[in-house]
Amino acid sequence: MRLLAALLLGLLSSTVQADIFRPAYLELREAGPDAAGIPVYDVLWKVPAQGDLRLAARVRMPAGTRNLAEPQGMFIGSAFVERWRISREGGVVGQEIGIDGLSGGVSDVIVRLERLDGTSQLERLLPESPQFTVKAPAGTAEVAWSYLLLGVEHILGGVDHLLFVLALLLIVRGGKRILITVTAFTAAHSITLVAATLGWVHVPGPPVEAMIALSIVFVASEIVHGLQGKPGLTARAPWVVAFSFGLLHGFGFAGALAEVGLPEKAIPVALLTFNVGVELGQLIFVAIVLAVRALFVRVRLRGPAWTPYFLPYAIGSVAMFWVIERVGAFF
């Protein structure tokens, strides 16, 4: 149990925010040539913000880039958004674009370049390497690989989703029951991810985020009830709980994907590989948790009587903080 506690503390050590995958977002959309035949691009730059404070990071365009319109910015929700238009003789293919001032408060930057032919380039920039080179149009394989990695990175950076899975694994025992439970969760969030991303279902983001946090509180309380000899619904039919709340978590995944968008010429491929990436990341996390639990059982560590209650109370307390924080954001 101490090893599992260490795993949990590792997840929470950097922040009490629900999702450390809170990237800045840069979008360059090719708008076609101007009257002189010089390529023109519309730029969208979105950075995390709190109140009237924003992340002090700026876009660094290649030499020779000219602003056709000065950046116009405003605070929208928990982000500061700027838009402007640029041009550059010869375009930006083969040129380096970077981010200056990238530091604390954001884990990375997602970059999306949308070309006139409908193809796109997707990049993830880290603080230690905050630049990339614009490439020529990519094939389907490159799009698939980019969105696959994005899916893996999102789930492994999504603390709220991981805590829900961890709470389930603290209740469910037996390989078959774990497989059914994880499959139910996967099926459910895959359904709502596709439905929300393709616009078949529209659900406001803030209430969904609050309900996701509440789902973690519920499962954490189920762990405590089980320890007290009063097993609840999750212990009796974990696949029902996993599927029901998995629908909510799928809307959360869709919100993350909406931040990046889908390439017009490869929507099915991008959507499929992002979802596969989410599942791969989830399976990696489940394997780590089960390995740690097996090690704990093998070494037979003993602790105070309250030790089994540490994880569920820690998970539930953090999740309840998120509930209050997210409900407060409604106003």
N, C-alpha and C positions, 0 to 999 in steps of 0.2 A: 504493500500500500504506500509506503514511503517513496518507492520508485515512481509509482503513478502520480503521487503528489508532486514529485520533482518535475515530471512531465507537464503537469498542469501549470505549475509555477513558471516553467519555461515558456509556455504559451502566453502567459499574462505578464511576464516581467517587463516588457518594453512599454506597455500601455494598457489602460483599462478601457480603451475604445473597443467597440465590438468587432471592428474589421480593420486590421492593420493594412489590408490591401485597399488603401485610400489614395489612389494615384493622382498625380496631375495628368492633364490630358491635352495633347497638342494635335490639332487636325489641320492639314493642308489640303485644300480641295482645288484642283486645277480648274480654272474658269475659262481657259481658252486664250488665244493670243489677242493683244490689243491691236489698234489700227496700224501699228508699226511692225506687227508680227512678233512682238516680245511676249513670252508666256506670262500669264497672270495667275495668281493663286489667292484664294480666300483663306485667311488664317483664323482659327479658333484656339484660344489658349485659356484653359481652365485650371485653377489651382485651389487647393483646400483653403478655407477661411473660417474664422470664428469671429462673430460680430463684425466689427469694421477692421479687423486685422487679417491680412492675407499672407500667404507664403511669399517671401521675397525672392522669387525665381523668375528669370527672364529668358526669352527665346533668343538664341544667337543664330542669325541667318548667314548664309555664305556672303563673302565679299561681292560687291556689285549688286546686292539686292536693294531695291528702292521701294519705300512705302508710298503707295498710291493714295492711301487714306490713313490718318493717324489712328492708333488703337483707341477703341471706345470700350470702356469697361464698366461693370456694375456687379454688385454683390447679389447673388441669387442663391438662396438657401445657405448651405454651408460651403459655398464656393465663390470665387471671384472670377468672372468671365470677361475676356477681352476678345474683340473681333477687329480685324483690319484686312487690308488688301495689299499685296505686294506684287512686284514684277522683277524679273531678272533676265537679262539677255542670255539666251542659250538654255534657259530653264534651270532646274535644280538637280537634274539627274547627274549622278557622279559627284555631287557636292556634299559637304558635311554640314549638318545642322546640329546645334548643341543647346544645352540648357545651362545658364549661369546662375549661381546662387542656390543650387539644389542642396539642401541640408536637412536638418531635423524637421519632423512634422509630416513628412511624406516618404513612403518607402521607394517609390519609383515614378517614372513618367511613361504613360502609354502614348505612342505616336501613331497616327494613322494618316497616310497619304492617299487621297482618292484621285485617280486619274480620269481623264475625259473618256477613256475607253471602258470605264467601269471597273477596271482592276484596281487593286490597292496594295499598299505596303504597310505592314504592321510591325512596330518595334516596341521593345520594352527597355527603357534606359534606367540604369542604376546610378546612385549618387557617385560611385567610384568611376563610372564610365558614362557620363551624361551627354553622349553625342552619337550620331549614326550617319551613315552615308546613304543618300537617296539612290535607289536602284532603278533599273529599267523594269518594265512590267514583268511581274512574276507569274509563274505557272500555278496550276491548281495544287501541286504538291507543296509548294512553298506556303501558300495560303493555309493549307491543312496543317502543316507543321507549326505555323505561327499561332493558330487558334488552339491547337492541342496544348502547346506550352502555356498559353494564356489560361486555359482551363485548369491545368495542374497548379499553376501559380496562384490562381484565385482561391481554390479550395484550401490549399496549404497555408494561405495567408488569411483565411476567413475564420477568425477565432470563434465567432458565434456558431458557425456550422460545425466546427470541430468539437466544440464543447457539447453540442447536442449528441453527436455520434459517440463521444466519450461517455456521456451519461447513459446512453443506451447500452453500451458495452459493459458498464458496471452492474447492470441488472441482468442482462441476457447471458445464459450459460449454455454450453453445448454447441458444437460446430454447426449442426443442422439449423438450430434456432437462430444462431448468429447469421448464417447465410441467408435464411429467409427474411430476417429483419433488415439486413443491409440491402437486399434485393428490393424489398418493399419501399425503402427510403429512396433508393435509386430510381425505381420506376415512377414514383410519385413526383420527385422533383424534375425528372426528365419531361414529364407531361406538361407541367406548368412552365418550365423553362421554354419549351417550344411554343406553347400557346401564347405566352406573354411576348416573346421575342418577335413572333410573326404577326402580332397585333390581333390575335383572335380573342384575347381576354385583356381587359385593362383594369388594373388594381392599383390604387395610390400607393406609392412607395413607403411613406412614413408609417401608416398603420400596419403594413406587412412587416416592417422591421421591428416594430413593437411586439407584434404577435410572435415573431421568431424568437425574440428574447423571452417572451412568456412561455413558449414551448420548452425552453431549457429549464425554466423555473419548475414547470410541471414535472418533467422527468427527474430533476434533482429531488423534488419532494417525494417522488415514487421510490427513489433509492432509500431515503430515510424511512419511509413506511415499511419497506421490505426488511430493513435492519431491525425494526421494532416488531417484526413478526406479523405484519399486516400487508402482505403483498397486494399491489394494486393492479390496474389494467395492464400496465407495461410489463409486469412480470408474467401475467396470464396470457396475454396476446400482444407481444411486442411489435409484431408486424402491423397490427392495426394502428398503434400509436405512430410507428415509423412512417407508414403511408400517409396518415392524416396530416401530420406535421411536415412531412416531406413535401406536400403540395405547397405549403407556405415557403419553405426554403427554396423551392424552385423559382418562386417569384423574386426572391433575393438574388439568385444567380442571374436571372434575366435582367435585373437592374444593373448588375455589374457589366453584363454584356452590352447593355444599351449605352453605357458610357463610351464604349469603343465603337460600336456599330458593326454592321456586316457588309462585306464587299458585295456590290450589286451583282457582279458576274459570278459569284461563288457563294451565295447565301446558304444553300443546302450543305455544302462541304464545310463551311466555316461553323455553322450551327452544330453539325454532327461532331466535328472534331473538338469543338469547345466542350461539348457535353461529355465526350469520351475522356478528355483531359480532366474534367471534374471527377469522373469516376475513377480514373487512375490515381489521382491525388488522394481521393477518399480511401481507396484500397491500400495505398501506402500507409496512411495514418492508422487504419484499422490493423494492419499487420504489425505496426510498431506497438500499438496498445496491447494487442494480444501477446506479443513477444515479452513485453515488460511484465504483463500479468503472469505469464507462465514462469518467468524468472522469479517473480515474487513468491509464487506457490512453491517453487523448487527450493529456494533458500529458507523458506518458512520464517520470515522475519516476524518478530512479535513487537507490539507496542502497547501503549496505554489503552484503556477500554474505549476511549473516545476516538481512537485512530480511524476506525472504519467510517466515522461521520465527517472526517475532515474534508474529503473530496466533495461529497454531495453538498455540504454547507458552503464550501468555497465556490463551487459552480453556481449554486442557487443564489448566493449573495451577489456575485458579479453580474449574473443574468438579471437579477431584480434591479440592480443599479441601471442596467441598460433599459429595462422597461420604463423606469421613472424618467430617465434621460430622454428616451424617444417619445414618450407621451408628452413630456414637457415641450418637445420640439414642435408639437402640433400648434402651440400657441406662440 
